[in-house]
Amino acid sequence: MPIVRRVLIGFAMSVKLNGNKYSPAGTRVPSELLPTAIRYEKARALAFEHLGQPHRAEECLALKRFYERRKIKEQN
């Protein structure tokens, strides 16, 4: 997949997953997009690690864990 297309897909996912800036982090993602959000945050964490930004990578991993817990709760 060309890099430009990846960036556009990443931007589109970012807009869809981040939603309204006034809602609390982790609550913006609709339930049906939780699996996508988990994969997205994992990929972002890897990218930030490669860019030498461990603090941002840890933020992504924390959000990924939050989404995973939320997915488990919503499945029960």
PDB file of N, CA, C, O and CB in Angstrom:
ATOM      1  N   MET A   1       0.853  -1.170   0.000  1.00  0.00           N
ATOM      2  CA  MET A   1       0.000   0.000   0.000  1.00  0.00           C
ATOM      3  C   MET A   1       0.902   1.239   0.000  1.00  0.00           C
ATOM      4  O   MET A   1       1.798   1.333   0.840  1.00  0.00           O
ATOM      5  CB  MET A   1      -0.972  -0.005   1.231  1.00  0.00           C
ATOM      6  N   PRO A   2       0.694   2.184  -0.912  1.00  0.00           N
ATOM      7  CA  PRO A   2       1.524   3.379  -0.957  1.00  0.00           C
ATOM      8  C   PRO A   2       1.435   4.177   0.342  1.00  0.00           C
ATOM      9  O   PRO A   2       0.410   4.162   1.023  1.00  0.00           O
ATOM     10  CB  PRO A   2       1.120   4.252  -2.133  1.00  0.00           C
ATOM     11  N   ILE A   3       2.526   4.877   0.675  1.00  0.00           N
ATOM     12  CA  ILE A   3       2.600   5.620   1.937  1.00  0.00           C
ATOM     13  C   ILE A   3       1.524   6.696   2.023  1.00  0.00           C
ATOM     14  O   ILE A   3       0.967   6.918   3.098  1.00  0.00           O
ATOM     15  CB  ILE A   3       3.977   6.256   2.094  1.00  0.00           C
ATOM     16  N   VAL A   4       1.219   7.367   0.916  1.00  0.00           N
ATOM     17  CA  VAL A   4       0.198   8.418   0.943  1.00  0.00           C
ATOM     18  C   VAL A   4      -1.157   7.837   1.338  1.00  0.00           C
ATOM     19  O   VAL A   4      -1.893   8.433   2.124  1.00  0.00           O
ATOM     20  CB  VAL A   4       0.099   9.115  -0.430  1.00  0.00           C
ATOM     21  N   ARG A   5      -1.476   6.678   0.790  1.00  0.00           N
ATOM     22  CA  ARG A   5      -2.754   6.040   1.129  1.00  0.00           C
ATOM     23  C   ARG A   5      -2.770   5.638   2.602  1.00  0.00           C
ATOM     24  O   ARG A   5      -3.798   5.769   3.266  1.00  0.00           O
ATOM     25  CB  ARG A   5      -3.003   4.802   0.232  1.00  0.00           C
ATOM     26  N   ARG A   6      -1.653   5.155   3.112  1.00  0.00           N
ATOM     27  CA  ARG A   6      -1.588   4.780   4.532  1.00  0.00           C
ATOM     28  C   ARG A   6      -1.814   5.989   5.418  1.00  0.00           C
ATOM     29  O   ARG A   6      -2.521   5.910   6.422  1.00  0.00           O
ATOM     30  CB  ARG A   6      -0.235   4.134   4.863  1.00  0.00           C
ATOM     31  N   VAL A   7      -1.208   7.116   5.042  1.00  0.00           N
ATOM     32  CA  VAL A   7      -1.364   8.334   5.832  1.00  0.00           C
ATOM     33  C   VAL A   7      -2.820   8.787   5.806  1.00  0.00           C
ATOM     34  O   VAL A   7      -3.370   9.167   6.840  1.00  0.00           O
ATOM     35  CB  VAL A   7      -0.440   9.453   5.302  1.00  0.00           C
ATOM     36  N   LEU A   8      -3.442   8.750   4.635  1.00  0.00           N
ATOM     37  CA  LEU A   8      -4.841   9.154   4.531  1.00  0.00           C
ATOM     38  C   LEU A   8      -5.752   8.234   5.339  1.00  0.00           C
ATOM     39  O   LEU A   8      -6.679   8.698   6.003  1.00  0.00           O
ATOM     40  CB  LEU A   8      -5.278   9.167   3.072  1.00  0.00           C
ATOM     41  N   ILE A   9      -5.488   6.936   5.279  1.00  0.00           N
ATOM     42  CA  ILE A   9      -6.284   5.983   6.066  1.00  0.00           C
ATOM     43  C   ILE A   9      -6.056   6.244   7.547  1.00  0.00           C
ATOM     44  O   ILE A   9      -7.003   6.236   8.333  1.00  0.00           O
ATOM     45  CB  ILE A   9      -5.916   4.510   5.707  1.00  0.00           C
ATOM     46  N   GLY A  10      -4.795   6.476   7.936  1.00  0.00           N
ATOM     47  CA  GLY A  10      -4.484   6.779   9.332  1.00  0.00           C
ATOM     48  C   GLY A  10      -5.175   8.044   9.798  1.00  0.00           C
ATOM     49  O   GLY A  10      -5.681   8.097  10.919  1.00  0.00           O
ATOM     50  N   PHE A  11      -5.202   9.070   8.947  1.00  0.00           N
ATOM     51  CA  PHE A  11      -5.876  10.317   9.306  1.00  0.00           C
ATOM     52  C   PHE A  11      -7.374  10.090   9.451  1.00  0.00           C
ATOM     53  O   PHE A  11      -7.988  10.575  10.402  1.00  0.00           O
ATOM     54  CB  PHE A  11      -5.602  11.404   8.255  1.00  0.00           C
ATOM     55  N   ALA A  12      -7.962   9.358   8.520  1.00  0.00           N
ATOM     56  CA  ALA A  12      -9.392   9.085   8.592  1.00  0.00           C
ATOM     57  C   ALA A  12      -9.725   8.311   9.864  1.00  0.00           C
ATOM     58  O   ALA A  12     -10.720   8.607  10.526  1.00  0.00           O
ATOM     59  CB  ALA A  12      -9.854   8.301   7.353  1.00  0.00           C
ATOM     60  N   MET A  13      -8.912   7.336  10.207  1.00  0.00           N
ATOM     61  CA  MET A  13      -9.155   6.567  11.429  1.00  0.00           C
ATOM     62  C   MET A  13      -8.986   7.466  12.644  1.00  0.00           C
ATOM     63  O   MET A  13      -9.748   7.356  13.606  1.00  0.00           O
ATOM     64  CB  MET A  13      -8.199   5.353  11.518  1.00  0.00           C
ATOM     65  N   SER A  14      -7.997   8.355  12.612  1.00  0.00           N
ATOM     66  CA  SER A  14      -7.777   9.246  13.734  1.00  0.00           C
ATOM     67  C   SER A  14      -9.010  10.105  13.992  1.00  0.00           C
ATOM     68  O   SER A  14      -9.442  10.252  15.136  1.00  0.00           O
ATOM     69  CB  SER A  14      -6.558  10.128  13.481  1.00  0.00           C
ATOM     70  N   VAL A  15      -9.573  10.667  12.933  1.00  0.00           N
ATOM     71  CA  VAL A  15     -10.762  11.505  13.077  1.00  0.00           C
ATOM     72  C   VAL A  15     -11.925  10.685  13.608  1.00  0.00           C
ATOM     73  O   VAL A  15     -12.645  11.130  14.501  1.00  0.00           O
ATOM     74  CB  VAL A  15     -11.137  12.154  11.736  1.00  0.00           C
ATOM     75  N   LYS A  16     -12.109   9.499  13.066  1.00  0.00           N
ATOM     76  CA  LYS A  16     -13.233   8.656  13.481  1.00  0.00           C
ATOM     77  C   LYS A  16     -13.069   8.176  14.926  1.00  0.00           C
ATOM     78  O   LYS A  16     -14.049   8.108  15.668  1.00  0.00           O
ATOM     79  CB  LYS A  16     -13.367   7.451  12.539  1.00  0.00           C
ATOM     80  N   LEU A  17     -11.850   7.846  15.328  1.00  0.00           N
ATOM     81  CA  LEU A  17     -11.630   7.294  16.660  1.00  0.00           C
ATOM     82  C   LEU A  17     -11.496   8.366  17.734  1.00  0.00           C
ATOM     83  O   LEU A  17     -11.836   8.116  18.890  1.00  0.00           O
ATOM     84  CB  LEU A  17     -10.399   6.435  16.655  1.00  0.00           C
ATOM     85  N   ASN A  18     -11.016   9.537  17.387  1.00  0.00           N
ATOM     86  CA  ASN A  18     -10.788  10.570  18.401  1.00  0.00           C
ATOM     87  C   ASN A  18     -12.027  11.394  18.696  1.00  0.00           C
ATOM     88  O   ASN A  18     -12.153  11.941  19.791  1.00  0.00           O
ATOM     89  CB  ASN A  18      -9.679  11.482  17.963  1.00  0.00           C
ATOM     90  N   GLY A  19     -12.927  11.494  17.762  1.00  0.00           N
ATOM     91  CA  GLY A  19     -14.210  12.143  17.998  1.00  0.00           C
ATOM     92  C   GLY A  19     -14.107  13.551  18.540  1.00  0.00           C
ATOM     93  O   GLY A  19     -13.223  14.310  18.145  1.00  0.00           O
ATOM     94  N   ASN A  20     -14.996  13.901  19.433  1.00  0.00           N
ATOM     95  CA  ASN A  20     -15.114  15.234  20.004  1.00  0.00           C
ATOM     96  C   ASN A  20     -14.029  15.451  21.050  1.00  0.00           C
ATOM     97  O   ASN A  20     -13.818  14.598  21.912  1.00  0.00           O
ATOM     98  CB  ASN A  20     -16.507  15.441  20.619  1.00  0.00           C
ATOM     99  N   LYS A  21     -13.344  16.584  20.980  1.00  0.00           N
ATOM    100  CA  LYS A  21     -12.243  16.837  21.916  1.00  0.00           C
ATOM    101  C   LYS A  21     -12.720  17.076  23.345  1.00  0.00           C
ATOM    102  O   LYS A  21     -11.914  17.046  24.275  1.00  0.00           O
ATOM    103  CB  LYS A  21     -11.440  18.030  21.451  1.00  0.00           C
ATOM    104  N   TYR A  22     -14.002  17.310  23.532  1.00  0.00           N
ATOM    105  CA  TYR A  22     -14.528  17.581  24.869  1.00  0.00           C
ATOM    106  C   TYR A  22     -14.959  16.325  25.617  1.00  0.00           C
ATOM    107  O   TYR A  22     -15.166  16.372  26.830  1.00  0.00           O
ATOM    108  CB  TYR A  22     -15.690  18.520  24.770  1.00  0.00           C
ATOM    109  N   SER A  23     -15.094  15.213  24.919  1.00  0.00           N
ATOM    110  CA  SER A  23     -15.470  13.978  25.611  1.00  0.00           C
ATOM    111  C   SER A  23     -14.215  13.325  26.184  1.00  0.00           C
ATOM    112  O   SER A  23     -13.130  13.484  25.626  1.00  0.00           O
ATOM    113  CB  SER A  23     -16.214  12.998  24.648  1.00  0.00           C
ATOM    114  N   PRO A  24     -14.348  12.593  27.287  1.00  0.00           N
ATOM    115  CA  PRO A  24     -13.183  11.974  27.926  1.00  0.00           C
ATOM    116  C   PRO A  24     -12.495  10.966  27.004  1.00  0.00           C
ATOM    117  O   PRO A  24     -13.146  10.271  26.224  1.00  0.00           O
ATOM    118  CB  PRO A  24     -13.601  11.287  29.223  1.00  0.00           C
ATOM    119  N   ALA A  25     -11.183  10.900  27.110  1.00  0.00           N
ATOM    120  CA  ALA A  25     -10.407   9.945  26.309  1.00  0.00           C
ATOM    121  C   ALA A  25     -10.894   8.533  26.575  1.00  0.00           C
ATOM    122  O   ALA A  25     -11.168   8.167  27.718  1.00  0.00           O
ATOM    123  CB  ALA A  25      -8.896  10.059  26.620  1.00  0.00           C
ATOM    124  N   GLY A  26     -11.001   7.745  25.521  1.00  0.00           N
ATOM    125  CA  GLY A  26     -11.415   6.357  25.649  1.00  0.00           C
ATOM    126  C   GLY A  26     -12.905   6.145  25.519  1.00  0.00           C
ATOM    127  O   GLY A  26     -13.350   5.014  25.326  1.00  0.00           O
ATOM    128  N   THR A  27     -13.697   7.218  25.621  1.00  0.00           N
ATOM    129  CA  THR A  27     -15.152   7.067  25.512  1.00  0.00           C
ATOM    130  C   THR A  27     -15.658   7.512  24.157  1.00  0.00           C
ATOM    131  O   THR A  27     -16.856   7.428  23.887  1.00  0.00           O
ATOM    132  CB  THR A  27     -15.852   7.855  26.603  1.00  0.00           C
ATOM    133  N   ARG A  28     -14.776   7.979  23.311  1.00  0.00           N
ATOM    134  CA  ARG A  28     -15.180   8.532  22.019  1.00  0.00           C
ATOM    135  C   ARG A  28     -15.422   7.463  20.966  1.00  0.00           C
ATOM    136  O   ARG A  28     -16.087   7.715  19.962  1.00  0.00           O
ATOM    137  CB  ARG A  28     -14.136   9.489  21.525  1.00  0.00           C
ATOM    138  N   VAL A  29     -14.893   6.292  21.190  1.00  0.00           N
ATOM    139  CA  VAL A  29     -14.946   5.233  20.186  1.00  0.00           C
ATOM    140  C   VAL A  29     -16.242   4.436  20.332  1.00  0.00           C
ATOM    141  O   VAL A  29     -16.535   3.924  21.413  1.00  0.00           O
ATOM    142  CB  VAL A  29     -13.719   4.299  20.311  1.00  0.00           C
ATOM    143  N   PRO A  30     -17.020   4.329  19.250  1.00  0.00           N
ATOM    144  CA  PRO A  30     -18.221   3.497  19.321  1.00  0.00           C
ATOM    145  C   PRO A  30     -17.853   2.028  19.556  1.00  0.00           C
ATOM    146  O   PRO A  30     -16.770   1.588  19.170  1.00  0.00           O
ATOM    147  CB  PRO A  30     -19.049   3.640  18.028  1.00  0.00           C
ATOM    148  N   SER A  31     -18.725   1.297  20.168  1.00  0.00           N
ATOM    149  CA  SER A  31     -18.457  -0.106  20.520  1.00  0.00           C
ATOM    150  C   SER A  31     -18.026  -0.943  19.326  1.00  0.00           C
ATOM    151  O   SER A  31     -17.126  -1.774  19.445  1.00  0.00           O
ATOM    152  CB  SER A  31     -19.685  -0.725  21.144  1.00  0.00           C
ATOM    153  N   GLU A  32     -18.660  -0.734  18.174  1.00  0.00           N
ATOM    154  CA  GLU A  32     -18.331  -1.555  17.006  1.00  0.00           C
ATOM    155  C   GLU A  32     -16.942  -1.267  16.451  1.00  0.00           C
ATOM    156  O   GLU A  32     -16.419  -2.053  15.660  1.00  0.00           O
ATOM    157  CB  GLU A  32     -19.357  -1.338  15.923  1.00  0.00           C
ATOM    158  N   LEU A  33     -16.337  -0.148  16.855  1.00  0.00           N
ATOM    159  CA  LEU A  33     -14.987   0.180  16.376  1.00  0.00           C
ATOM    160  C   LEU A  33     -13.894  -0.128  17.400  1.00  0.00           C
ATOM    161  O   LEU A  33     -12.727   0.181  17.158  1.00  0.00           O
ATOM    162  CB  LEU A  33     -14.921   1.644  16.001  1.00  0.00           C
ATOM    163  N   LEU A  34     -14.245  -0.724  18.524  1.00  0.00           N
ATOM    164  CA  LEU A  34     -13.231  -1.030  19.536  1.00  0.00           C
ATOM    165  C   LEU A  34     -12.104  -1.922  19.010  1.00  0.00           C
ATOM    166  O   LEU A  34     -10.943  -1.620  19.281  1.00  0.00           O
ATOM    167  CB  LEU A  34     -13.885  -1.696  20.722  1.00  0.00           C
ATOM    168  N   PRO A  35     -12.380  -3.009  18.268  1.00  0.00           N
ATOM    169  CA  PRO A  35     -11.265  -3.818  17.754  1.00  0.00           C
ATOM    170  C   PRO A  35     -10.328  -3.007  16.848  1.00  0.00           C
ATOM    171  O   PRO A  35      -9.110  -3.181  16.888  1.00  0.00           O
ATOM    172  CB  PRO A  35     -11.808  -5.025  16.984  1.00  0.00           C
ATOM    173  N   THR A  36     -10.907  -2.127  16.037  1.00  0.00           N
ATOM    174  CA  THR A  36     -10.098  -1.275  15.161  1.00  0.00           C
ATOM    175  C   THR A  36      -9.279  -0.299  15.989  1.00  0.00           C
ATOM    176  O   THR A  36      -8.108  -0.061  15.693  1.00  0.00           O
ATOM    177  CB  THR A  36     -10.991  -0.510  14.162  1.00  0.00           C
ATOM    178  N   ALA A  37      -9.880   0.263  17.016  1.00  0.00           N
ATOM    179  CA  ALA A  37      -9.184   1.213  17.875  1.00  0.00           C
ATOM    180  C   ALA A  37      -8.014   0.545  18.597  1.00  0.00           C
ATOM    181  O   ALA A  37      -6.958   1.154  18.766  1.00  0.00           O
ATOM    182  CB  ALA A  37     -10.156   1.822  18.891  1.00  0.00           C
ATOM    183  N   ILE A  38      -8.200  -0.687  19.017  1.00  0.00           N
ATOM    184  CA  ILE A  38      -7.128  -1.421  19.700  1.00  0.00           C
ATOM    185  C   ILE A  38      -5.951  -1.624  18.755  1.00  0.00           C
ATOM    186  O   ILE A  38      -4.802  -1.388  19.131  1.00  0.00           O
ATOM    187  CB  ILE A  38      -7.642  -2.787  20.221  1.00  0.00           C
ATOM    188  N   ARG A  39      -6.231  -2.061  17.530  1.00  0.00           N
ATOM    189  CA  ARG A  39      -5.146  -2.238  16.544  1.00  0.00           C
ATOM    190  C   ARG A  39      -4.480  -0.910  16.208  1.00  0.00           C
ATOM    191  O   ARG A  39      -3.258  -0.848  16.067  1.00  0.00           O
ATOM    192  CB  ARG A  39      -5.688  -2.887  15.257  1.00  0.00           C
ATOM    193  N   TYR A  40      -5.264   0.142  16.081  1.00  0.00           N
ATOM    194  CA  TYR A  40      -4.759   1.468  15.732  1.00  0.00           C
ATOM    195  C   TYR A  40      -3.806   1.985  16.803  1.00  0.00           C
ATOM    196  O   TYR A  40      -2.724   2.477  16.481  1.00  0.00           O
ATOM    197  CB  TYR A  40      -5.920   2.450  15.541  1.00  0.00           C
ATOM    198  N   GLU A  41      -4.194   1.879  18.070  1.00  0.00           N
ATOM    199  CA  GLU A  41      -3.339   2.371  19.159  1.00  0.00           C
ATOM    200  C   GLU A  41      -2.068   1.532  19.281  1.00  0.00           C
ATOM    201  O   GLU A  41      -1.009   2.063  19.615  1.00  0.00           O
ATOM    202  CB  GLU A  41      -4.107   2.358  20.493  1.00  0.00           C
ATOM    203  N   LYS A  42      -2.161   0.246  19.017  1.00  0.00           N
ATOM    204  CA  LYS A  42      -0.969  -0.606  19.041  1.00  0.00           C
ATOM    205  C   LYS A  42       0.012  -0.176  17.950  1.00  0.00           C
ATOM    206  O   LYS A  42       1.217  -0.095  18.187  1.00  0.00           O
ATOM    207  CB  LYS A  42      -1.358  -2.094  18.860  1.00  0.00           C
ATOM    208  N   ALA A  43      -0.510   0.097  16.760  1.00  0.00           N
ATOM    209  CA  ALA A  43       0.345   0.542  15.649  1.00  0.00           C
ATOM    210  C   ALA A  43       0.958   1.907  15.951  1.00  0.00           C
ATOM    211  O   ALA A  43       2.128   2.141  15.649  1.00  0.00           O
ATOM    212  CB  ALA A  43      -0.462   0.605  14.333  1.00  0.00           C
ATOM    213  N   ARG A  44       0.179   2.802  16.543  1.00  0.00           N
ATOM    214  CA  ARG A  44       0.714   4.121  16.908  1.00  0.00           C
ATOM    215  C   ARG A  44       1.822   3.987  17.939  1.00  0.00           C
ATOM    216  O   ARG A  44       2.830   4.689  17.863  1.00  0.00           O
ATOM    217  CB  ARG A  44      -0.403   5.029  17.452  1.00  0.00           C
ATOM    218  N   ALA A  45       1.643   3.091  18.899  1.00  0.00           N
ATOM    219  CA  ALA A  45       2.671   2.889  19.926  1.00  0.00           C
ATOM    220  C   ALA A  45       3.977   2.416  19.292  1.00  0.00           C
ATOM    221  O   ALA A  45       5.055   2.891  19.650  1.00  0.00           O
ATOM    222  CB  ALA A  45       2.192   1.869  20.979  1.00  0.00           C
ATOM    223  N   LEU A  46       3.875   1.486  18.357  1.00  0.00           N
ATOM    224  CA  LEU A  46       5.079   1.007  17.668  1.00  0.00           C
ATOM    225  C   LEU A  46       5.746   2.127  16.885  1.00  0.00           C
ATOM    226  O   LEU A  46       6.971   2.242  16.880  1.00  0.00           O
ATOM    227  CB  LEU A  46       4.734  -0.153  16.728  1.00  0.00           C
ATOM    228  N   ALA A  47       4.950   2.946  16.228  1.00  0.00           N
ATOM    229  CA  ALA A  47       5.511   4.061  15.452  1.00  0.00           C
ATOM    230  C   ALA A  47       6.232   5.043  16.372  1.00  0.00           C
ATOM    231  O   ALA A  47       7.334   5.494  16.059  1.00  0.00           O
ATOM    232  CB  ALA A  47       4.396   4.791  14.662  1.00  0.00           C
ATOM    233  N   PHE A  48       5.621   5.371  17.494  1.00  0.00           N
ATOM    234  CA  PHE A  48       6.263   6.307  18.420  1.00  0.00           C
ATOM    235  C   PHE A  48       7.532   5.717  19.032  1.00  0.00           C
ATOM    236  O   PHE A  48       8.501   6.439  19.267  1.00  0.00           O
ATOM    237  CB  PHE A  48       5.290   6.701  19.529  1.00  0.00           C
ATOM    238  N   GLU A  49       7.531   4.410  19.289  1.00  0.00           N
ATOM    239  CA  GLU A  49       8.753   3.771  19.788  1.00  0.00           C
ATOM    240  C   GLU A  49       9.874   3.905  18.773  1.00  0.00           C
ATOM    241  O   GLU A  49      11.008   4.217  19.136  1.00  0.00           O
ATOM    242  CB  GLU A  49       8.502   2.286  20.109  1.00  0.00           C
ATOM    243  N   HIS A  50       9.566   3.671  17.506  1.00  0.00           N
ATOM    244  CA  HIS A  50      10.570   3.782  16.443  1.00  0.00           C
ATOM    245  C   HIS A  50      11.048   5.218  16.266  1.00  0.00           C
ATOM    246  O   HIS A  50      12.185   5.448  15.856  1.00  0.00           O
ATOM    247  CB  HIS A  50      10.005   3.261  15.126  1.00  0.00           C
ATOM    248  N   LEU A  51      10.190   6.178  16.570  1.00  0.00           N
ATOM    249  CA  LEU A  51      10.561   7.587  16.452  1.00  0.00           C
ATOM    250  C   LEU A  51      11.288   8.097  17.691  1.00  0.00           C
ATOM    251  O   LEU A  51      11.683   9.262  17.749  1.00  0.00           O
ATOM    252  CB  LEU A  51       9.327   8.429  16.202  1.00  0.00           C
ATOM    253  N   GLY A  52      11.462   7.229  18.678  1.00  0.00           N
ATOM    254  CA  GLY A  52      12.167   7.616  19.899  1.00  0.00           C
ATOM    255  C   GLY A  52      11.328   8.466  20.836  1.00  0.00           C
ATOM    256  O   GLY A  52      11.854   9.333  21.534  1.00  0.00           O
ATOM    257  N   GLN A  53      10.031   8.223  20.855  1.00  0.00           N
ATOM    258  CA  GLN A  53       9.127   8.964  21.732  1.00  0.00           C
ATOM    259  C   GLN A  53       8.416   7.997  22.675  1.00  0.00           C
ATOM    260  O   GLN A  53       7.223   7.742  22.513  1.00  0.00           O
ATOM    261  CB  GLN A  53       8.096   9.774  20.905  1.00  0.00           C
ATOM    262  N   PRO A  54       9.138   7.455  23.660  1.00  0.00           N
ATOM    263  CA  PRO A  54       8.545   6.428  24.530  1.00  0.00           C
ATOM    264  C   PRO A  54       7.361   6.939  25.353  1.00  0.00           C
ATOM    265  O   PRO A  54       6.459   6.166  25.678  1.00  0.00           O
ATOM    266  CB  PRO A  54       9.600   5.886  25.465  1.00  0.00           C
ATOM    267  N   HIS A  55       7.352   8.227  25.694  1.00  0.00           N
ATOM    268  CA  HIS A  55       6.235   8.757  26.482  1.00  0.00           C
ATOM    269  C   HIS A  55       4.935   8.684  25.679  1.00  0.00           C
ATOM    270  O   HIS A  55       3.903   8.270  26.208  1.00  0.00           O
ATOM    271  CB  HIS A  55       6.518  10.217  26.915  1.00  0.00           C
ATOM    272  N   ARG A  56       4.979   9.079  24.420  1.00  0.00           N
ATOM    273  CA  ARG A  56       3.782   9.011  23.573  1.00  0.00           C
ATOM    274  C   ARG A  56       3.390   7.570  23.303  1.00  0.00           C
ATOM    275  O   ARG A  56       2.203   7.256  23.224  1.00  0.00           O
ATOM    276  CB  ARG A  56       4.015   9.748  22.249  1.00  0.00           C
ATOM    277  N   ALA A  57       4.380   6.681  23.159  1.00  0.00           N
ATOM    278  CA  ALA A  57       4.086   5.264  22.951  1.00  0.00           C
ATOM    279  C   ALA A  57       3.350   4.698  24.162  1.00  0.00           C
ATOM    280  O   ALA A  57       2.414   3.913  24.012  1.00  0.00           O
ATOM    281  CB  ALA A  57       5.386   4.467  22.689  1.00  0.00           C
ATOM    282  N   GLU A  58       3.770   5.095  25.360  1.00  0.00           N
ATOM    283  CA  GLU A  58       3.119   4.610  26.572  1.00  0.00           C
ATOM    284  C   GLU A  58       1.679   5.120  26.670  1.00  0.00           C
ATOM    285  O   GLU A  58       0.797   4.402  27.142  1.00  0.00           O
ATOM    286  CB  GLU A  58       3.915   5.039  27.807  1.00  0.00           C
ATOM    287  N   GLU A  59       1.441   6.350  26.228  1.00  0.00           N
ATOM    288  CA  GLU A  59       0.071   6.881  26.209  1.00  0.00           C
ATOM    289  C   GLU A  59      -0.819   6.044  25.292  1.00  0.00           C
ATOM    290  O   GLU A  59      -1.969   5.757  25.626  1.00  0.00           O
ATOM    291  CB  GLU A  59       0.068   8.357  25.750  1.00  0.00           C
ATOM    292  N   CYS A  60      -0.285   5.657  24.140  1.00  0.00           N
ATOM    293  CA  CYS A  60      -1.048   4.833  23.200  1.00  0.00           C
ATOM    294  C   CYS A  60      -1.343   3.460  23.804  1.00  0.00           C
ATOM    295  O   CYS A  60      -2.452   2.941  23.674  1.00  0.00           O
ATOM    296  CB  CYS A  60      -0.279   4.678  21.871  1.00  0.00           C
ATOM    297  N   LEU A  61      -0.343   2.881  24.462  1.00  0.00           N
ATOM    298  CA  LEU A  61      -0.543   1.562  25.075  1.00  0.00           C
ATOM    299  C   LEU A  61      -1.552   1.625  26.217  1.00  0.00           C
ATOM    300  O   LEU A  61      -2.327   0.690  26.419  1.00  0.00           O
ATOM    301  CB  LEU A  61       0.789   1.006  25.587  1.00  0.00           C
ATOM    302  N   ALA A  62      -1.540   2.731  26.967  1.00  0.00           N
ATOM    303  CA  ALA A  62      -2.516   2.893  28.047  1.00  0.00           C
ATOM    304  C   ALA A  62      -3.932   2.984  27.475  1.00  0.00           C
ATOM    305  O   ALA A  62      -4.863   2.390  28.019  1.00  0.00           O
ATOM    306  CB  ALA A  62      -2.195   4.153  28.888  1.00  0.00           C
ATOM    307  N   LEU A  63      -4.090   3.720  26.387  1.00  0.00           N
ATOM    308  CA  LEU A  63      -5.394   3.828  25.754  1.00  0.00           C
ATOM    309  C   LEU A  63      -5.825   2.485  25.167  1.00  0.00           C
ATOM    310  O   LEU A  63      -7.004   2.132  25.217  1.00  0.00           O
ATOM    311  CB  LEU A  63      -5.369   4.902  24.665  1.00  0.00           C
ATOM    312  N   LYS A  64      -4.866   1.735  24.610  1.00  0.00           N
ATOM    313  CA  LYS A  64      -5.160   0.397  24.078  1.00  0.00           C
ATOM    314  C   LYS A  64      -5.663  -0.518  25.189  1.00  0.00           C
ATOM    315  O   LYS A  64      -6.629  -1.256  24.993  1.00  0.00           O
ATOM    316  CB  LYS A  64      -3.904  -0.215  23.410  1.00  0.00           C
ATOM    317  N   ARG A  65      -5.017  -0.477  26.354  1.00  0.00           N
ATOM    318  CA  ARG A  65      -5.463  -1.301  27.486  1.00  0.00           C
ATOM    319  C   ARG A  65      -6.863  -0.891  27.944  1.00  0.00           C
ATOM    320  O   ARG A  65      -7.683  -1.742  28.289  1.00  0.00           O
ATOM    321  CB  ARG A  65      -4.468  -1.186  28.661  1.00  0.00           C
ATOM    322  N   PHE A  66      -7.131   0.420  27.944  1.00  0.00           N
ATOM    323  CA  PHE A  66      -8.456   0.907  28.313  1.00  0.00           C
ATOM    324  C   PHE A  66      -9.508   0.359  27.350  1.00  0.00           C
ATOM    325  O   PHE A  66     -10.561  -0.110  27.782  1.00  0.00           O
ATOM    326  CB  PHE A  66      -8.485   2.451  28.322  1.00  0.00           C
ATOM    327  N   TYR A  67      -9.226   0.415  26.045  1.00  0.00           N
ATOM    328  CA  TYR A  67     -10.153  -0.111  25.039  1.00  0.00           C
ATOM    329  C   TYR A  67     -10.353  -1.611  25.210  1.00  0.00           C
ATOM    330  O   TYR A  67     -11.468  -2.111  25.058  1.00  0.00           O
ATOM    331  CB  TYR A  67      -9.640   0.192  23.626  1.00  0.00           C
ATOM    332  N   GLU A  68      -9.280  -2.328  25.525  1.00  0.00           N
ATOM    333  CA  GLU A  68      -9.402  -3.781  25.725  1.00  0.00           C
ATOM    334  C   GLU A  68     -10.309  -4.092  26.911  1.00  0.00           C
ATOM    335  O   GLU A  68     -11.150  -4.988  26.833  1.00  0.00           O
ATOM    336  CB  GLU A  68      -8.013  -4.417  25.944  1.00  0.00           C
ATOM    337  N   ARG A  69     -10.141  -3.353  28.010  1.00  0.00           N
ATOM    338  CA  ARG A  69     -11.001  -3.566  29.181  1.00  0.00           C
ATOM    339  C   ARG A  69     -12.456  -3.214  28.854  1.00  0.00           C
ATOM    340  O   ARG A  69     -13.384  -3.915  29.257  1.00  0.00           O
ATOM    341  CB  ARG A  69     -10.503  -2.721  30.380  1.00  0.00           C
ATOM    342  N   ARG A  70     -12.631  -2.131  28.126  1.00  0.00           N
ATOM    343  CA  ARG A  70     -13.985  -1.711  27.745  1.00  0.00           C
ATOM    344  C   ARG A  70     -14.651  -2.758  26.840  1.00  0.00           C
ATOM    345  O   ARG A  70     -15.843  -3.032  26.972  1.00  0.00           O
ATOM    346  CB  ARG A  70     -13.940  -0.340  27.028  1.00  0.00           C
ATOM    347  N   LYS A  71     -13.883  -3.329  25.936  1.00  0.00           N
ATOM    348  CA  LYS A  71     -14.407  -4.364  25.035  1.00  0.00           C
ATOM    349  C   LYS A  71     -14.854  -5.585  25.844  1.00  0.00           C
ATOM    350  O   LYS A  71     -15.918  -6.150  25.586  1.00  0.00           O
ATOM    351  CB  LYS A  71     -13.334  -4.773  23.984  1.00  0.00           C
ATOM    352  N   ILE A  72     -14.047  -5.985  26.810  1.00  0.00           N
ATOM    353  CA  ILE A  72     -14.394  -7.131  27.659  1.00  0.00           C
ATOM    354  C   ILE A  72     -15.675  -6.848  28.443  1.00  0.00           C
ATOM    355  O   ILE A  72     -16.559  -7.700  28.524  1.00  0.00           O
ATOM    356  CB  ILE A  72     -13.235  -7.460  28.630  1.00  0.00           C
ATOM    357  N   LYS A  73     -15.771  -5.637  29.024  1.00  0.00           N
ATOM    358  CA  LYS A  73     -16.972  -5.276  29.784  1.00  0.00           C
ATOM    359  C   LYS A  73     -18.222  -5.271  28.916  1.00  0.00           C
ATOM    360  O   LYS A  73     -19.285  -5.723  29.343  1.00  0.00           O
ATOM    361  CB  LYS A  73     -16.794  -3.913  30.426  1.00  0.00           C
ATOM    362  N   GLU A  74     -18.092  -4.759  27.701  1.00  0.00           N
ATOM    363  CA  GLU A  74     -19.256  -4.663  26.821  1.00  0.00           C
ATOM    364  C   GLU A  74     -19.678  -6.015  26.248  1.00  0.00           C
ATOM    365  O   GLU A  74     -20.823  -6.187  25.831  1.00  0.00           O
ATOM    366  CB  GLU A  74     -18.965  -3.705  25.690  1.00  0.00           C
ATOM    367  N   GLN A  75     -18.751  -6.972  26.228  1.00  0.00           N
ATOM    368  CA  GLN A  75     -19.095  -8.305  25.734  1.00  0.00           C
ATOM    369  C   GLN A  75     -19.877  -9.096  26.777  1.00  0.00           C
ATOM    370  O   GLN A  75     -20.616 -10.018  26.431  1.00  0.00           O
ATOM    371  CB  GLN A  75     -17.830  -9.069  25.338  1.00  0.00           C
ATOM    372  N   ASN A  76     -19.720  -8.745  28.037  1.00  0.00           N
ATOM    373  CA  ASN A  76     -20.414  -9.476  29.126  1.00  0.00           C
ATOM    374  C   ASN A  76     -21.788  -8.962  29.362  1.00  0.00           C
ATOM    375  O   ASN A  76     -22.494  -9.466  30.236  1.00  0.00           O
ATOM    376  CB  ASN A  76     -19.638  -9.393  30.410  1.00  0.00           C
TER     377      ASN A  76
END
